[in-house]
Amino acid sequence: MIGPYSGTFILVAALMVAIPLFFILSGGHIAVMFTDFIQGVFVNIVFVVIVILLVLQVDWGQIGEAVKGAPENASLINPFKATEVQDFNIWFFFIGMFGLIYTKLAWQGNSSVSVAAKSAHEAKMADVLTNWRLIPQWGLFLVFVPVIAYTVLHHVDFSGAASAINASMADVESETLQSQLKVPMVLNHLLPIGIKGAFAAIMLAAAITSHNIYIHSFGSIFIQDCVLPIRGKAFKPEQHMKYLRYSILGVGIAIFILSILFQQSEKVFLFMAVSASIFVGGSGAAIIGGLYWSRGTTTAAWSAMIAGALISGFGIIINSIVEDFPVNGQWFWFIAMVSAGSVFILVSLLGRKGVHNMDKLLHRGKYSVEKDGKAPDKPLKGWKVLAPTREFTRGDKIIYVATYGWTAAWTVVFIIGTIYNFTAGIKDDGWLEFWKIYTWIYLVTAVIVTIWFTFGGIKNLKEMIHALRTNLRDHSDSGYVEKK
């Protein structure tokens, strides 16, 4: 058994931090992007293969018989009868939708990638493409595989496998850890040897690349957004690189220490929500308030960040100390977002009077930067904000329209399904048929996306290598903004 303080655990934790640090400190951001791309392609291919294999082993009749055994108001297939589902009920998804808007482009783990695009337009298109890139993972694998796991553990046809899986977890004392082990144990039972190895490989690859991008982003943020503003002037390039490396090393050491000392007690998605909100709980308010409200102030932004971090930190501590605390991580995330937003507004209104020149901040009108293309003299309003601009190529427009069309189509399905459910009612068999169609649509789309991003990504990777070899670098551009 690998315990939190065992030598094996400490060695594994050290390696999981040391390997990403090696990539970052030896290859910098270029190595981070390379490894992230390779991992992303590999992960999507394996996820699609695993789902196809599971579809062939567990049929929808067995899935339906298993999930129909859930309590009346804790349905696993009818979202309108899920009021008694613990933690993952309608409020979980409502908070998730609210947070999706509030924290748009606020997650610090992606900051180093978000600012690495060739232009603002390329950054926008990268964000659009992310909607497709995540389909094999979030839209398919993380939805369908838990359903298969539940079926194996609750259907009579798999009673032998369920008994063996439960017996293997009998010595695990933590209920949280038992819950987290169920899906991997089911996959271990169902998948052939080669695919098991591939699944283990993608978990290792995902851990390494996630640490890569997070450690690099966190270290960069500390130097760029904390040290430099306090220092009041830019570093020389050699100094900047030196302190950036120290900062990245410090983040890695902090992760290693926390991984040993802290014991996660909440479900994974709940812990992800509250831990992420230490930053995004306040950063969402700072971004929205700073870019869309001329009264927003720096003091208000820092106040929002502090409020969000304190509330989220309290949520992590209280849930690790008090068993079955009534407020879970998802709710603490929501409280952090609302509180930080309120603090931002209050501090801005009570602070200095006057308004900021938003045209100057956003390079609009007479402040537009020539190399970025002329920006609109006035901010776009209404439906115009969604329309492609002149920077869009024909291919960009096709992708852009397809992305909006995909989202709009599922929105229409949601509206029609909701109306029909409340007027005529949808039985469990109807919901089961809907989820079956949903899975097949996402599986076919995931196959297309995986092929598209694999070959398209390789093409873009070659273009990036060529650009790195030929483009001239401006070493004076450190990202530091002089106060005027």
Secondary structure, 3 states (H helix, E strand, C coil): CCCCCCHHHHHHHHHHHHHHHHHHHHHHHHHHHHHHHHHHHHHHHHHHHHHHHHHHHCCHHHHHHHHCCCCCCCCCCCHHHCCCCCCCCHHHHHHHHHHHHHCCCCCHHHHHHHCCCCCHHHHHHHHHHHHHHCHHHHHHHHHHHHHHHHHHHHCHHHHHHHHHHHHHCCCCCCHHHHHHHHHHHHHHHHCCHHHHHHHHHHHHHHHHHHHHHHHHHHHHHHHHHHHHHHHCCCCCHHHHHHHHHHHHHHHHHHHHHHHHHCCCCCCHHHHHHHHHHHHHHHHHHHHHHHHHCCCCCHHHHHHHHHHHHHHHHHHHHHHHHCCCCCCCHHHHHHHHHHHHHHHHHHHHHHCCCCCCCHHHHCCCHHHCCHHHCCCCCCCCCHHHHHCCCCCCCHHHHHHHHHHHHHHHHHHHHHHHHHHHHHHCCCCHHHHHHHHHHHHHHHHHHHHHHHHHHHHHHHHHHHHHHHHHHHCCCCCCCCCCCCCC
